[in-house]
Amino acid sequence: MILFPNAKINLGLHVIRKRPDGYHDIETLFYPVPGLCDVLELVHADRFEMHCHNAEIAGENLCEKAWRLLAARFDIPPVAIHLYKKIPMGAGLGGGSADAAFTLTGLNTLFGLNLPQDELAGLAAQLGSDCSFFVYNRPMLARGRGEILSPIDFELNRTVRIFPQPVFVSTRDAYAGITPREPERDILSVLKHPVEEWKDLLVNDFEETVFAKYPSLAHAKKALYYDGAVYAAMSGSGSALFAIY
């Protein structure tokens, strides 16, 4: 079985407060970008194997964690997983989360588990804060730590281009440098404005601290506007930028 886990972008991102469990409450709109994908292959095997191509991943891969999660619950047989990375790591595009979610949905199909989408999303939430989104893979307003999802009837109908940057931004470091605050405007109210007005309204709270540490990202964002973008921003905690034309 071959699957194509896709990237996502964040349309706005507010870090509202730090929680007692160490996570942060956020508000963002996850938006799928089907044009940028990894390649995930699931193959029947005598023993579990995990092969990652085009990237070095330290420790246990999220795809392996996804298989172990299902194997512990449903006693599914081993598989060989081949992951061909195209989505940059440390870019705020959700590649690892997408890989994990697609592994769950793929194994669900491969072994005929017939788990409903909501149950798969609940399992995905155990793997990472935004993994559940990729089970649904449609525009979703995310709250909590990113796992509280509400479907949104929203389509950009614009050209979206992603611009990976030669910088790795640690999500942990990005959160460590941020000061949580209540947003002046909620994201859904901003998205009702024409895209041409988003520049001064739709905010990613991470940009302030990440750009201060990596000035090249701020310069790259300005260049996208010079290039004719009607809106440009960093995705998630960075470092990839995207532009809407």
C-alpha positions as CSV (number, residue, x, y, z in Angstrom):
1,M,0.0,0.0,0.0
2,I,1.4,3.4,-1.0
3,L,0.1,6.6,0.6
4,F,1.0,10.3,0.2
5,P,1.0,12.2,3.6
6,N,0.6,15.8,2.7
7,A,1.8,19.0,4.4
8,K,-0.3,21.6,6.2
9,I,0.0,25.3,6.8
10,N,-1.4,27.4,9.7
11,L,-3.6,30.3,8.8
12,G,-3.0,32.4,11.9
13,L,-1.6,31.0,15.1
14,H,-2.3,32.3,18.6
15,V,-0.5,31.0,21.7
16,I,-3.0,31.9,24.4
17,R,-1.8,30.5,27.7
18,K,0.5,27.9,29.2
19,R,-1.3,25.0,30.8
20,P,-0.6,23.1,34.1
21,D,0.5,20.1,32.0
22,G,3.2,22.1,30.4
23,Y,1.5,22.4,27.0
24,H,0.0,25.6,25.6
25,D,-3.5,26.4,24.6
26,I,-3.5,27.6,21.0
27,E,-5.9,28.7,18.3
28,T,-5.1,28.2,14.6
29,L,-6.6,27.0,11.3
30,F,-5.0,23.9,9.9
31,Y,-5.2,23.9,6.2
32,P,-4.1,20.9,4.1
33,V,-1.6,21.4,1.2
34,P,-1.9,18.4,-1.1
35,G,0.9,19.6,-3.4
36,L,3.7,18.8,-1.0
37,C,3.8,15.2,0.2
38,D,5.9,12.4,1.7
39,V,5.6,8.9,0.3
40,L,4.6,6.2,2.7
41,E,4.7,2.5,1.8
42,L,3.2,-0.2,4.0
43,V,4.2,-3.8,3.2
44,H,3.4,-7.2,4.8
45,A,6.5,-8.5,6.5
46,D,7.7,-11.3,8.8
47,R,8.9,-8.8,11.4
48,F,8.5,-5.1,11.9
49,E,10.9,-2.9,9.9
50,M,11.2,0.9,9.6
51,H,13.1,2.5,6.8
52,C,13.4,6.2,6.4
53,H,14.8,7.7,3.2
54,N,16.1,11.2,2.5
55,A,16.2,12.1,6.2
56,E,17.9,11.1,9.4
57,I,15.4,10.6,12.3
58,A,16.8,10.1,15.7
59,G,14.9,7.7,18.1
60,E,11.6,6.0,17.4
61,N,9.8,7.3,14.3
62,L,6.2,8.4,14.7
63,C,5.2,5.9,12.1
64,E,6.7,3.1,14.2
65,K,4.8,4.5,17.3
66,A,1.6,4.4,15.2
67,W,2.1,0.8,14.3
68,R,2.9,-0.2,17.9
69,L,-0.2,1.6,19.2
70,L,-2.4,-0.4,16.9
71,A,-0.5,-3.6,17.3
72,A,-0.9,-3.4,21.1
73,R,-4.7,-2.9,20.8
74,F,-5.6,-5.2,17.9
75,D,-2.7,-7.7,17.6
76,I,-2.1,-6.8,13.9
77,P,0.8,-8.6,12.2
78,P,4.2,-6.8,11.5
79,V,4.8,-4.6,8.5
80,A,7.7,-3.0,6.8
81,I,7.3,0.7,6.5
82,H,9.2,2.7,3.9
83,L,9.0,6.5,4.4
84,Y,10.4,8.7,1.7
85,K,10.7,12.2,3.1
86,K,9.8,15.2,0.9
87,I,8.3,17.5,3.5
88,P,11.1,19.3,5.3
89,M,11.6,18.6,9.0
90,G,11.5,21.4,11.5
91,A,9.6,23.5,9.1
92,G,6.1,23.8,10.8
93,L,4.5,21.9,7.9
94,G,3.4,18.9,10.0
95,G,5.2,16.2,8.0
96,G,5.9,13.9,11.0
97,S,2.3,14.2,12.2
98,A,1.0,13.5,8.7
99,D,3.2,10.4,8.4
100,A,1.9,9.1,11.7
101,A,-1.8,9.7,10.9
102,F,-1.5,8.2,7.4
103,T,0.2,5.1,9.0
104,L,-2.8,4.7,11.3
105,T,-5.4,5.1,8.5
106,G,-3.3,2.9,6.1
107,L,-3.0,0.1,8.7
108,N,-6.8,0.4,9.4
109,T,-7.4,-0.3,5.7
110,L,-4.7,-2.8,5.2
111,F,-5.9,-5.1,8.1
112,G,-9.6,-4.3,7.8
113,L,-10.0,-3.0,11.3
114,N,-12.9,-0.8,10.2
115,L,-12.2,1.8,12.9
116,P,-14.3,5.0,12.4
117,Q,-12.6,8.3,11.6
118,D,-13.2,9.7,15.1
119,E,-11.7,6.7,16.8
120,L,-8.6,7.0,14.6
121,A,-8.4,10.7,15.4
122,G,-8.5,9.8,19.1
123,L,-5.6,7.4,18.6
124,A,-3.7,9.9,16.6
125,A,-4.0,12.4,19.4
126,Q,-1.9,10.1,21.5
127,L,1.0,10.4,19.1
128,G,1.1,14.2,18.7
129,S,-0.8,17.4,19.1
130,D,-1.7,17.9,15.5
131,C,-1.8,14.3,14.3
132,S,-5.6,14.1,14.6
133,F,-5.9,16.8,12.0
134,F,-4.4,14.6,9.3
135,V,-6.9,11.9,9.9
136,Y,-9.6,14.3,8.7
137,N,-7.3,16.2,6.4
138,R,-9.7,19.1,5.8
139,P,-9.7,22.7,7.0
140,M,-10.0,22.6,10.8
141,L,-10.0,25.2,13.6
142,A,-7.7,23.8,16.2
143,R,-7.8,24.7,19.9
144,G,-6.4,23.2,23.1
145,R,-3.0,21.9,22.3
146,G,-4.1,21.4,18.7
147,E,-6.1,18.3,19.3
148,I,-9.6,20.0,19.8
149,L,-10.7,20.2,16.2
150,S,-13.8,21.9,14.6
151,P,-14.5,21.4,10.9
152,I,-14.6,24.7,9.0
153,D,-16.3,25.3,5.6
154,F,-13.4,27.3,4.2
155,E,-11.6,27.3,0.9
156,L,-8.8,29.6,-0.2
157,N,-9.3,29.3,-3.9
158,R,-5.9,31.0,-4.3
159,T,-2.5,29.8,-5.3
160,V,-0.5,28.8,-2.3
161,R,3.2,28.3,-2.5
162,I,5.5,26.9,0.2
163,F,9.1,28.2,0.6
164,P,11.2,25.9,2.9
165,Q,14.1,27.7,4.5
166,P,17.6,26.5,5.4
167,V,16.9,26.8,9.1
168,F,15.7,24.1,11.6
169,V,13.4,25.6,14.3
170,S,12.9,23.4,17.3
171,T,9.2,23.5,18.4
172,R,10.3,23.3,22.0
173,D,12.6,26.4,21.5
174,A,9.9,28.3,19.7
175,Y,7.5,27.8,22.6
176,A,10.2,28.6,25.2
177,G,10.7,32.1,23.6
178,I,7.1,33.1,23.4
179,T,4.9,35.1,25.8
180,P,1.3,33.7,25.7
181,R,-1.5,36.3,25.4
182,E,-5.1,36.6,24.5
183,P,-5.5,37.6,20.8
184,E,-7.0,40.9,19.8
185,R,-9.1,39.2,17.1
186,D,-10.1,35.5,16.8
187,I,-9.0,33.8,13.7
188,L,-12.4,33.0,12.2
189,S,-13.4,36.7,12.3
190,V,-10.1,37.6,10.5
191,L,-10.7,35.0,7.8
192,K,-14.0,36.6,6.9
193,H,-12.0,39.6,5.6
194,P,-10.7,39.5,2.0
195,V,-7.3,37.9,1.7
196,E,-5.8,41.2,0.7
197,E,-6.6,42.5,4.2
198,W,-5.0,39.6,6.1
199,K,-1.5,41.1,6.1
200,D,-2.2,43.3,9.1
201,L,-4.8,41.1,10.8
202,L,-3.8,37.4,10.5
203,V,-1.0,36.8,12.9
204,N,1.3,33.9,13.8
205,D,2.5,34.6,17.3
206,F,5.7,32.6,16.8
207,E,7.1,35.0,14.2
208,E,8.1,37.7,16.7
209,T,10.6,35.5,18.6
210,V,11.6,33.1,15.8
211,F,12.3,36.1,13.4
212,A,14.4,37.7,16.2
213,K,16.6,34.6,16.4
214,Y,16.7,34.0,12.6
215,P,16.5,37.4,10.9
216,S,16.9,35.7,7.5
217,L,13.3,34.5,7.9
218,A,12.0,38.0,8.3
219,H,13.9,39.1,5.2
220,A,12.5,36.2,3.3
221,K,9.0,37.0,4.3
222,K,9.4,40.6,3.1
223,A,10.8,39.3,-0.2
224,L,7.6,37.3,-0.8
225,Y,5.5,40.5,-0.5
226,Y,7.9,42.2,-3.0
227,D,7.3,39.2,-5.2
228,G,3.6,39.9,-5.3
229,A,2.1,37.8,-2.5
230,V,-1.1,39.1,-1.1
231,Y,-0.4,37.3,2.2
232,A,2.8,35.7,3.5
233,A,3.5,34.1,6.9
234,M,5.5,31.4,8.7
235,S,3.8,28.1,9.1
236,G,3.4,26.8,12.6
237,S,6.5,27.3,14.7
238,G,8.6,27.5,11.5
239,S,10.8,27.7,9.6
240,A,8.9,27.3,6.3
241,L,7.2,30.3,4.9
242,F,4.1,30.3,2.6
243,A,2.7,32.8,0.3
244,I,-0.8,33.3,-1.1
245,Y,-1.1,34.9,-4.6
